C-alpha cells in the first residue's frame, strides 16, 4: 500500500527495543475541506502489532477504530497481510536517533533523522500532546532538521549538525517517553516479525519470494521502487531487467546474486547494498507470507501475476483476474506467458 491522497499507509515504529506495526493516514481533506490525519487507534492510544497477521486479524474483526470513518478504510478491509507490509520509507526507528546523530551528516542519516522527528511531530498533533509538540516542533534544531532546504555541509553546516546532536542528547529521551505513552502494544512482541534480519529487508524495501509452478519452484526478490521526485508513488519491481525476472532454485544462489550483481532494477533501492554484508544465506529464505503457489488461482497469486505481467511488459489480459472467480484455463495461460519471462540463474 503506497501513500497518496486519502490513503492509509502501514508503518512500523521502533521504541525502546520494540518494533510494532500500525497504520497512518497522511493528511487528507473531508467533504467540508477540513484537513485531518490519524493513526490506527482505539480512541485513546495508537495500536501496534507484532506482525502483519495480527494486524490483518484486527482489521477483519470489524472493531471500530480511529480510522473506521476514513475514506480509504474500504481498501484496508480488502488488503492481504502481505499488502499490510510497510514500504521502504515507512519505518521509523526512534531508538536509532542517537546513533544517526553521532555519525557523519550524510544524506542517509539526515533523511532518516528528519523522517523520525517528523513522524513524532505527527503523533503529537494527532494525540493533541502539546508538550510533545512543543518539544519537536518548537525546538529550532528539530524544526530546521525537517526543513528540506537545510544543509549540514561546510563550516556552518557542521555547527548546525553539532547543535542538533546536543539537542538530541538533551531532549530525545523525553520525546521517546512521551511518544511511548501514546502507544498500545497489542500481542506477543517477543518474536516480532520486524526484528532481526527481517528489519534489513524492511529497510531495503524488498523481500525474497517463492513462486511455485507446475514444473518448478523458483526464488526471486520483489521490491518497491520510487518513481517520482517526491517519493509518494512507487512501482513493483523484481530482481531482473529488460522485461525479464532472474529466478533461482537454491537460496544460496539467490543470496550470492543479491550480494554481488548490479545489472538489475532493484539496485535503485537506497539500502540495497546492505545485503552484501549479510553473511547468513538463511536470511534470503522467503517468509511463509511471501510464498505463492501459482498452480491454481488465488487472491494473493492473482496480485503477483498482475505485478509480474506489468513488470515484464506483457500485453496479457489480466482483467480475467478481476472477477469473483478465475477460469482455470485463463489462469494457466497467464502463468505460462509470465513464465517465459523467467531467466534461471545459478
C-alpha positions as CSV (number, residue, x, y, z in Angstrom):
1,X,0.0,0.0,0.0
2,X,1.5,3.3,-1.1
3,X,0.8,6.8,0.2
4,X,-1.4,9.1,-1.8
5,X,-4.4,11.3,-1.2
6,X,-6.9,9.8,1.2
7,X,-4.7,6.7,1.6
8,X,-3.9,4.7,4.7
9,X,-0.2,3.6,5.0
10,X,1.3,0.7,7.0
11,X,4.2,1.9,9.1
12,X,6.4,0.5,11.9
13,X,7.6,2.3,15.0
14,X,10.6,1.2,17.0
15,X,10.6,2.4,20.6
16,X,12.7,1.1,23.5
17,X,13.8,-2.1,21.6
18,X,10.3,-3.0,20.4
19,X,9.0,-2.7,16.8
20,X,5.3,-2.6,16.1
21,X,3.2,-2.3,13.0
22,X,0.3,0.2,12.8
23,X,-1.5,2.3,10.2
24,X,-1.1,6.0,9.5
25,X,-3.4,8.2,7.4
26,X,-1.5,11.1,5.9
27,X,-3.3,14.5,5.8
28,X,-6.5,14.4,3.7
29,X,-9.5,16.8,3.4
30,X,-13.0,15.8,4.3
31,X,-16.1,16.9,2.3
32,X,-16.1,20.2,4.2
33,X,-12.5,21.0,3.2
34,X,-11.1,20.4,6.7
35,X,-7.7,18.6,6.9
36,X,-7.3,15.5,9.0
37,X,-4.6,12.9,9.7
38,X,-4.6,10.0,12.0
39,X,-3.3,6.6,13.2
40,X,-5.0,3.3,13.9
41,X,-6.2,3.7,17.5
42,X,-8.8,2.9,20.0
43,X,-9.8,6.4,20.8
44,X,-7.1,6.7,23.4
45,X,-3.9,5.2,22.1
46,X,-2.2,4.2,18.8
47,X,-2.4,0.4,18.4
48,X,0.8,-1.5,17.5
49,X,1.0,-5.2,16.4
50,X,4.0,-7.5,16.1
51,X,3.2,-8.8,12.6
52,X,1.0,-8.4,9.6
53,X,-1.1,-11.4,10.5
54,X,-2.2,-9.9,13.9
55,X,-2.9,-6.5,12.2
56,X,-5.0,-8.2,9.5
57,X,-6.9,-10.1,12.1
58,X,-7.8,-6.9,14.0
59,X,-8.9,-5.3,10.7
60,X,-11.1,-8.3,9.8
61,X,-12.7,-8.3,13.3
62,X,-14.6,-5.1,12.3
63,X,-13.9,-3.4,15.7
64,X,-14.5,0.3,15.4
65,X,-11.2,2.4,15.5
66,X,-10.0,5.8,14.8
67,X,-9.7,5.2,11.1
68,X,-13.0,3.5,10.6
69,X,-14.5,6.6,9.0
70,X,-11.5,7.3,6.8
71,X,-12.4,7.3,3.0
72,X,-9.7,4.7,2.4
73,X,-10.8,2.3,5.0
74,X,-12.6,0.1,2.5
75,X,-9.4,-0.6,0.7
76,X,-7.7,-1.6,4.0
77,X,-10.5,-4.1,4.6
78,X,-9.6,-5.8,1.3
79,X,-5.8,-5.8,2.0
80,X,-4.0,-9.1,2.4
81,X,-1.3,-9.5,5.2
82,X,1.4,-9.1,2.6
83,X,-0.2,-5.8,1.4
84,X,-0.1,-4.5,5.0
85,X,3.7,-4.7,4.9
86,X,5.3,-1.2,5.1
87,X,7.3,0.2,2.2
88,X,10.9,1.0,2.4
89,X,10.3,4.6,3.6
90,X,7.7,3.7,6.2
91,X,9.9,2.6,9.1
92,X,10.5,5.0,12.0
93,X,13.2,3.9,14.5
94,X,13.2,6.2,17.5
95,X,16.0,4.2,19.1
96,X,18.5,4.8,16.3
97,X,18.3,8.6,16.5
98,X,21.2,8.7,18.9
99,X,23.4,6.5,16.6
100,X,22.5,8.5,13.5
101,X,23.2,11.8,15.2
102,X,26.6,10.7,16.4
103,X,27.7,9.8,12.9
104,X,28.5,11.9,9.8
105,X,25.8,14.2,8.3
106,X,25.5,12.1,5.2
107,X,22.2,12.3,3.3
108,X,21.0,8.9,4.5
109,X,21.4,9.7,8.2
110,X,20.0,13.2,7.8
111,X,16.9,11.9,5.9
112,X,16.4,9.1,8.5
113,X,16.5,11.6,11.4
114,X,14.2,14.0,9.7
115,X,11.6,11.3,8.9
116,X,11.6,10.1,12.5
117,X,11.3,13.6,14.0
118,X,8.6,14.5,11.6
119,X,6.6,11.3,12.5
120,X,6.9,12.1,16.2
121,X,5.5,15.5,15.4
122,X,2.6,13.9,13.6
123,X,1.9,11.7,16.7
124,X,2.0,14.8,18.9
125,X,-0.5,16.5,16.6
126,X,-2.9,13.6,16.3
127,X,-2.8,12.8,20.0
128,X,-3.0,16.5,20.9
129,X,0.1,16.3,23.1
130,X,1.1,20.0,23.5
131,X,4.3,19.2,25.4
132,X,5.5,16.7,22.7
133,X,4.5,19.2,20.0
134,X,6.5,22.0,21.6
135,X,9.5,19.6,22.1
136,X,9.8,18.6,18.4
137,X,8.1,21.5,16.5
138,X,9.1,24.3,18.9
139,X,12.8,23.4,19.1
140,X,14.8,25.2,16.4
141,X,17.2,22.4,15.8
142,X,14.4,19.9,15.2
143,X,12.4,22.4,13.1
144,X,15.5,23.0,11.0
145,X,16.1,19.3,10.5
146,X,12.7,18.7,8.8
147,X,13.3,21.7,6.5
148,X,14.1,20.3,3.1
149,X,16.5,23.2,2.4
150,X,18.7,22.6,5.4
151,X,22.3,21.7,4.8
152,X,24.8,20.3,7.3
153,X,27.8,20.6,5.0
154,X,30.6,23.1,5.3
155,X,31.7,25.0,8.4
156,X,28.2,26.4,9.2
157,X,26.6,23.1,8.4
158,X,28.9,21.2,10.8
159,X,28.0,23.7,13.5
160,X,24.3,23.1,13.0
161,X,24.9,19.3,13.0
162,X,26.7,19.6,16.3
163,X,23.9,21.7,17.8
164,X,21.4,19.1,16.6
165,X,23.4,16.4,18.4
166,X,23.4,18.4,21.6
167,X,19.6,18.9,21.3
168,X,19.1,15.2,20.8
169,X,21.3,14.3,23.8
170,X,19.3,16.7,25.9
171,X,15.8,16.1,24.9
172,X,15.3,12.9,22.8
173,X,14.8,10.7,25.9
174,X,11.8,12.9,26.8
175,X,10.5,12.7,23.3
176,X,10.6,8.8,23.4
177,X,8.9,8.8,26.8
178,X,6.0,11.0,25.7
179,X,5.6,9.1,22.5
180,X,5.5,5.7,24.2
181,X,2.8,7.0,26.5
182,X,0.5,7.1,23.4
183,X,1.3,3.6,22.2
184,X,-0.6,0.4,23.0
185,X,1.4,-2.7,22.2
186,X,-1.1,-5.5,21.3
187,X,0.1,-9.1,21.1
188,X,3.3,-11.0,21.7
189,X,6.4,-8.9,20.8
190,X,8.9,-11.5,21.9
191,X,9.3,-12.5,18.3
192,X,8.2,-9.6,16.3
193,X,8.0,-10.0,12.5
194,X,10.1,-6.9,12.2
195,X,13.0,-7.8,14.4
196,X,16.4,-9.3,13.4
197,X,17.3,-9.9,9.8
198,X,13.7,-9.1,8.7
199,X,14.4,-5.5,9.6
200,X,17.1,-5.4,6.9
201,X,14.6,-6.4,4.2
202,X,12.1,-3.9,5.6
203,X,14.7,-1.2,5.4
204,X,15.7,-2.2,1.9
205,X,12.0,-2.2,0.8
206,X,12.0,-5.6,-0.7
207,X,11.6,-9.3,0.2
208,X,12.6,-12.7,-1.2
209,X,9.6,-14.6,-2.6
210,X,9.0,-18.1,-3.7
211,X,7.0,-18.9,-6.8
212,X,5.7,-22.4,-7.2
213,X,4.8,-23.6,-10.7
214,X,3.6,-26.9,-12.1
215,X,7.1,-27.9,-13.1
216,X,9.4,-25.9,-10.9
217,X,9.7,-23.8,-7.8
218,X,11.7,-20.5,-8.1
219,X,13.1,-17.9,-5.8
220,X,13.5,-14.2,-6.6
221,X,13.1,-10.8,-4.9
222,X,10.2,-8.3,-5.2
223,X,10.5,-4.7,-4.1
224,X,9.0,-1.2,-4.3
225,X,11.0,1.5,-6.2
226,X,10.1,5.2,-6.0
227,X,9.1,6.6,-9.4
228,X,8.7,10.3,-8.6
229,X,10.8,13.0,-7.0
230,X,8.6,13.4,-4.0
231,X,8.7,9.7,-3.1
232,X,4.9,9.4,-3.0
233,X,4.5,6.9,-5.8
234,X,6.2,3.5,-6.2
235,X,6.1,0.7,-8.6
236,X,6.6,-3.0,-8.0
237,X,10.0,-4.2,-9.3
238,X,11.5,-7.7,-9.4
239,X,15.1,-8.9,-9.5
240,X,15.7,-8.5,-13.2
241,X,15.8,-6.1,-16.1
242,X,14.8,-5.7,-19.7
243,X,11.4,-7.4,-19.2
244,X,12.9,-10.5,-17.5
245,X,13.0,-11.8,-14.0
246,X,16.0,-13.5,-12.5
247,X,14.9,-16.7,-10.7
248,X,16.8,-19.3,-8.7
249,X,16.2,-22.8,-7.4
250,X,18.6,-22.6,-4.4
251,X,18.6,-20.0,-1.6
252,X,22.4,-19.9,-1.6
253,X,22.4,-18.9,-5.3
254,X,19.8,-16.2,-4.7
255,X,21.9,-14.8,-1.8
256,X,25.1,-14.7,-3.8
257,X,23.4,-12.9,-6.7
258,X,21.9,-10.3,-4.3
259,X,25.2,-9.6,-2.7
260,X,27.2,-9.1,-5.9
261,X,25.0,-8.5,-9.0
262,X,24.4,-4.9,-10.2
263,X,22.6,-5.4,-13.5
264,X,19.1,-5.3,-12.2
265,X,16.4,-2.8,-11.3
266,X,16.5,-3.3,-7.5
267,X,19.9,-1.8,-7.2
268,X,18.0,1.5,-7.3
269,X,16.8,0.9,-3.8
270,X,18.7,3.2,-1.3
271,X,19.6,0.4,1.1
272,X,20.2,-2.5,-1.4
273,X,23.9,-2.5,-0.8
274,X,23.4,-3.6,2.8
275,X,22.6,-7.1,1.6
276,X,26.2,-7.5,0.7
277,X,27.0,-7.5,4.4
278,X,24.6,-10.4,5.3
279,X,26.7,-13.5,5.7
280,X,23.9,-15.9,6.6
281,X,22.2,-17.4,3.4
282,X,19.1,-18.2,5.5
283,X,18.3,-14.5,5.7
284,X,17.4,-14.8,1.9
285,X,14.8,-17.5,2.6
286,X,11.2,-16.3,1.8
287,X,8.9,-16.0,4.7
288,X,5.7,-18.0,4.8
289,X,3.7,-15.0,3.7
290,X,6.0,-14.5,0.7
291,X,5.3,-17.9,-0.8
292,X,3.0,-18.0,-3.8
293,X,1.5,-21.2,-5.4
294,X,0.6,-20.3,-8.9
295,X,-0.5,-23.8,-9.8
296,X,-4.1,-22.7,-9.1
297,X,-5.9,-19.4,-8.8
298,X,-5.8,-17.5,-5.5
299,X,-6.2,-13.9,-4.5
300,X,-2.6,-13.4,-3.4
301,X,-1.4,-15.2,-6.5
302,X,-3.5,-13.0,-8.8
303,X,-1.9,-9.9,-7.4
304,X,1.5,-11.3,-8.0
305,X,0.6,-12.3,-11.6
306,X,-0.6,-8.7,-12.2
307,X,2.7,-7.3,-10.9
308,X,4.8,-9.7,-12.9
309,X,2.8,-9.0,-16.1
310,X,3.3,-5.3,-15.6
311,X,7.0,-5.6,-14.8
312,X,7.6,-7.8,-17.8
313,X,5.7,-5.5,-20.2
314,X,3.3,-8.3,-21.3
315,X,0.2,-7.5,-23.2
316,X,-1.6,-10.2,-21.3
317,X,-5.3,-9.7,-20.5
318,X,-5.1,-9.5,-16.6
319,X,-8.7,-8.3,-16.4
320,X,-9.7,-12.0,-16.4
321,X,-8.4,-12.0,-12.8
322,X,-10.9,-9.3,-11.6
323,X,-14.0,-11.5,-11.3
324,X,-15.2,-13.3,-8.2
325,X,-13.7,-16.5,-9.7
326,X,-11.0,-17.1,-12.3
327,X,-11.3,-19.5,-15.2
328,X,-8.6,-22.2,-14.8
329,X,-7.7,-22.1,-18.5
330,X,-7.3,-18.3,-18.4
331,X,-5.2,-18.6,-15.2
332,X,-2.9,-21.3,-16.8
333,X,-2.5,-19.2,-19.9
334,X,-1.4,-16.2,-17.9
335,X,1.0,-18.1,-15.7
336,X,2.5,-19.8,-18.8
337,X,3.1,-16.5,-20.5
338,X,4.7,-15.0,-17.4
339,X,7.0,-18.0,-17.0
340,X,8.5,-17.1,-20.4
341,X,10.0,-14.0,-18.7
342,X,11.9,-16.0,-16.1
343,X,15.6,-16.4,-16.6
344,X,17.1,-19.1,-14.4
345,X,20.4,-18.2,-12.8
346,X,22.8,-20.2,-10.7
